[in-house]
Amino acid sequence: MLYTSTRDNSLKVTSAEAVTNGISKEGGLFVPCEIPGIDLDFINSMVNDSYKQRAKKILSLYLTDFTSDEVSSFVEGAYADGKFSSEDVAPVVNLHDNVNILELWKGPTCAFKDMALQLLPHLLTGAAKKTLDNKEIVILVATSGDTGKAALEGFCDVDKTKILVFYPNNGVSPMQKLQMCTQSGDNVGVCAINGNFDDAQTGVKTIFTDKKIKEKFDEHSLVFSSANSINWGRLVPQIVYYFSAYCDLIKQGRIKLGDKINVVVPTGNFGNILAANYAKNMGLPIARLICASNKNNILTDFITTGIYDKNRDFYTTISPSMDILISSNLERLLFSLYNNDDKAIRDIFASLKETGKYKVTDEVLDKIKSIYSCGCCDDEQTEETIRDTYNKYKYLSDTHTAVAIKVCDDYIASTGDKTPVVIASTASPYKFSHSVLEALKNGNIESDNEFDMVHELEEYTGIKAPEQLSGLKNKKVRFDSVCEKDPDSMRKVVFDMLGI
Ligand SMILES: *Cc1c(COP(=O)(O)O)cnc(C)c1O
């Protein structure tokens, strides 16, 4: 299987090249030239498999330039016993009736980014052996929270890699900051930036193309790579868990082979829901994909009107990983809906750059509507949903998952659709203890620090916090440096951290 670029469809690269390059040189994203098809027998063959076995089968369809032994070793490394707190890796639990929750946060950092970022380092180093003469890879990440920690944990002590994470000094939650600053590993570095997330992101982009750094890197046989969500290596592991969830529903007797399901995804950068779309295109019986947004509802408007317009207020919400106005992975969907017309995609993104908006054709909008439904809710509704879901079903959801539960309720109420549903649950509620507690207790919180809140939430619900979060209290802070956001300061941090 080969991959092409959304902005130059004459390009053809292997999956190894797509993964090591991250983004195509003209700015496009890598997509498979064709989607591998599967039939119901294939699904049936996975019903009694472990998550790892399912992952090997699905990934082999996409990573055809790797041997099955190589794919197998990536999967064994990523989902090794003990890394995920559930034996099922991504368990499916029933919420009520035919509404089910796919819990994607059993990994080391308690957010769904682990599902991909545990695998990416193995895939990337495997790909580098084929494409980069085995040079050492330096991963640079600018993070607003979840990605940084998940990437640190994924790359921690992975041979032939180093990872450096920059985060905005006052732009991440106390728990997220602690998670990063206590990170173990000999190949990791973390630094705060005096600025906001955009400053961190811009700084990192500048470093990527900095001439002085390039020279030093050549001297030391180092190359940069990126672990952000436009990398194909981040997307492909996410396709697996939709198949896995479907198999688990069969195993639990909730559906029969061939029955359709709907999938609801709390969406930010559009990676997670796009992975479900790939699963559907491969032949997994998915009826509708339901895109859930918070108050930053640019995708709700887009799916409803065909107009993508980022000229609007940006809101900081209690579901911060969905506070986003540019959903990068949408580009991949548009490319396929425009029948791989790279010129149409270049025009759309030129328009987005110049005017901050674009409009798709009526034909493309019809296609979108035939696949996607959508909805959004604000913080108040999110809190209400956390409270109701707990009181009615004793299920504790985080703020992002609650947005999806609310949008799912609204969808069922307005359509009467009785198709079994899978809701993607993207974070442990204990990652957002403050907001979750506030929702449950109507604002009457007793604690004033993060760990007391974790404890208070445990007391209130009788549900234990993941060890990885409660255990942070006793971990030593290893990284406490702060740098300015100008290129000279950031370059110095990079050199210092790498010891070059
Ligand atoms: C990243 C993230 C999302 C958004 O996922 P996308 O793939 O960017 O749409 C939702 N919830 C949580 C908790 C996340 O960390």
The ligand as a MOL file (V3000), in Angstrom:
LIG
                    3D

  0  0  0     0  0            999 V3000
M  V30 BEGIN CTAB
M  V30 COUNTS 15 15 0 0 0
M  V30 BEGIN ATOM
M  V30 1 C -7.0870 15.0720 22.1660 0
M  V30 2 C -8.3440 14.8640 22.9270 0
M  V30 3 C -9.6180 14.9560 22.3100 0
M  V30 4 C -9.7910 15.3350 20.8630 0
M  V30 5 O -9.4110 14.3180 19.9840 0
M  V30 6 P -9.1440 14.6430 18.4300 0
M  V30 7 O -8.5960 13.3940 17.8580 0
M  V30 8 O -8.1480 15.7680 18.4190 0
M  V30 9 O -10.4440 15.0360 17.8360 0
M  V30 10 C -10.7380 14.7030 23.0860 0
M  V30 11 N -10.6360 14.4110 24.4010 0
M  V30 12 C -9.4380 14.3230 25.0250 0
M  V30 13 C -9.3940 14.0290 26.4880 0
M  V30 14 C -8.2550 14.5450 24.3180 0
M  V30 15 O -7.0610 14.4730 24.9540 0
M  V30 END ATOM
M  V30 BEGIN BOND
M  V30 1 1 1 2
M  V30 2 1 2 3
M  V30 3 2 2 14
M  V30 4 1 3 4
M  V30 5 2 3 10
M  V30 6 1 4 5
M  V30 7 1 5 6
M  V30 8 2 6 7
M  V30 9 1 6 8
M  V30 10 1 6 9
M  V30 11 1 10 11
M  V30 12 2 11 12
M  V30 13 1 12 13
M  V30 14 1 12 14
M  V30 15 1 14 15
M  V30 END BOND
M  V30 END CTAB
M  END
